[in-house]
Structures are given as structure tokens and as C-alpha cells.
Amino acid sequence: MAMPLDQRERLALCDLLLALGPGAPTLCEGWTTLDLAVHLDAREHPVRRTRARIENPDDVRSLIARLRSGPPVFLRAPGLRKLFNGLEFFIHHEDVRRANGLPARKPNEELEDLSWGMLAFLGRHSARGMRPFCLRLESQDGRRRTFGTGAGATVRGRPSELVLYFSGRQNAAVVETSGEPLAIAALSPAVKAL
């Protein structure tokens, strides 16, 4: 049986965090790799130690070991783990990879399908901020979503790249935008509102 997507992303991210160390940059403004690791740990274990309490390299290794061990038991059900952690760990893995100049990874069908599903929410949310303009999403494999009618902007790329774009990583996402200039101008602030 293949390892679940969220677990693959979690383990790869933990390996990268250890390799780069706690002070490496991320795409999350003002955050180092240590800040990102603390965020992920606090997300799953809200009562754990804060960044201020991580004082030495052994604390950092312990934090990453806890992340590596997986989510709490109630989040280990297949549907829940995919929903709550699949894209979270992918996005943060890319936050670290891209901020440190690592090359793009090959597409993964499971990730692309999960990303396309999430774009229904992300696109709708961004389209509300673009009114009266329309937002169109196009994947490189031919899938399309449209939010609104009339003149608008189109964002095209792999679904995973569109997820990065619509989760605030516009400068790092590999996408193409086209359409009415005013709609494109409305797109950026609408995405930043997420």
C-alpha cells in the first residue's frame, strides 16, 4: 500500500527542515524554518511549546521528530488526514523548497486532483473580492472553473501551482495570467485577502 500523500509531504518536509537547519528562509514573510516547524506543531498540538522555549539544537530535533511522527490519532483517519494535512504540508514544503532555490518537482496525480478540488473554495473566495469581474481557472490538463460572468481574468497552471498562487504565494507559483487589465489588477488584492 502506498504511503498517503500527507505523510509523504510531511516526511520530505521534515528531512528538508533538518538538512537546512532552523534559520533558513521560507516564503512565509518573516518566518524561518524554525517558525514554520513551530506553526505546524502548534496546529496539531496547540498546547506544545512555543518558539521562545526552543533554546538548543536538541529542542529543534525533538520538534521535528514530533512532526515526523504524524498527526494526533483523531486526525489519522484517511479522509480527515487528506483534507486537513494533504495541502497544508505540500504548501509549507514548497515554502521551504522555493525559498531555498530547490528545483520544481515532478507532477503528482494525487496532489493535482486534491489541489483541483480545493480550488473550488479558493477560487470562489478570490472571485468575491474581484467583483464585478469574472475569475477563470484553467489547469494544464484541460480542467476549467469559472466564477462569475463577463469580463475577467484567467489564471492557468498545474492545479498545485494554482493552489500556491491562491494561498498567497503569487511570486513563487508557476502560473500564467491573462484577461482584462482591470480584472488582472483586481485579482492580486483579492488573492491577498485569503
Residue pairs with C-beta under 8 A, 6 or more apart in sequence:
3 11
4 78
4 81
4 82
4 86
5 82
5 86
5 90
5 108
5 110
5 111
5 114
6 81
6 82
6 85
6 86
6 88
6 89
7 70
7 81
9 85
9 86
9 89
9 90
9 93
10 67
10 68
10 70
10 85
10 89
11 68
12 93
13 67
13 89
13 92
13 93
13 96
14 64
14 67
14 68
16 93
16 96
16 97
17 33
17 36
17 37
17 64
17 67
17 96
18 61
18 64
20 33
20 96
20 100
21 33
22 32
22 33
22 34
22 37
22 54
22 57
22 60
23 32
23 33
23 34
24 32
24 33
24 96
24 99
24 100
25 32
25 33
25 99
25 100
26 32
26 33
26 35
26 36
26 92
26 95
26 96
26 99
27 94
27 95
27 96
27 98
27 99
27 169
27 172
28 35
28 36
28 92
28 95
31 39
33 96
34 51
34 54
34 60
35 51
36 92
36 95
36 96
37 60
37 63
37 64
37 67
38 50
38 51
38 54
38 63
39 92
40 67
40 88
40 89
40 92
41 48
41 63
41 66
41 67
42 48
42 50
43 88
44 71
44 72
44 75
45 66
45 72
48 66
49 59
49 63
53 59
54 60
54 63
70 76
71 81
71 84
71 85
74 80
75 81
75 84
75 85
82 114
86 111
86 114
87 114
87 115
87 118
87 163
90 111
90 115
90 160
90 163
91 163
91 164
91 167
91 169
94 164
94 169
94 172
95 169
97 105
98 169
98 172
99 172
104 174
107 158
107 160
108 160
111 159
111 160
112 139
112 141
112 158
112 159
112 160
113 159
115 158
115 159
115 160
115 162
115 163
116 139
116 143
116 159
118 163
119 137
119 145
119 159
119 162
119 163
119 166
120 145
122 162
122 163
122 166
122 167
122 194
123 135
123 137
123 145
123 147
123 166
124 147
125 166
125 193
125 194
126 135
126 147
126 166
126 187
126 190
126 191
126 193
126 194
127 134
127 135
127 147
127 148
127 190
128 190
129 186
129 189
129 190
129 191
129 193
130 148
130 152
130 153
130 183
130 186
130 187
130 190
131 148
132 148
132 150
133 148
133 150
133 151
133 152
133 153
133 180
133 182
133 183
133 186
133 187
134 146
134 147
134 148
134 149
134 150
134 151
134 152
134 153
134 183
135 146
135 147
135 148
135 152
135 153
135 154
135 155
135 183
135 187
135 190
136 144
136 145
136 146
136 147
136 152
136 153
136 154
136 155
136 179
137 144
137 145
137 146
137 154
137 155
137 156
137 162
138 144
138 154
138 155
138 156
139 156
139 157
139 158
139 159
139 162
140 156
140 157
140 158
141 158
143 159
151 179
151 180
151 182
151 183
152 179
152 180
152 183
153 177
153 178
153 179
153 180
153 183
153 184
153 186
153 187
154 177
154 178
154 179
155 162
155 165
155 166
155 175
155 176
155 177
155 187
156 175
156 176
156 177
156 178
157 165
157 173
157 174
157 175
157 176
158 174
161 173
161 174
161 175
162 173
162 175
164 172
164 173
165 173
165 175
165 191
166 191
166 194
167 194
168 191
168 192
168 194
170 188
170 191
177 184
177 187
178 184
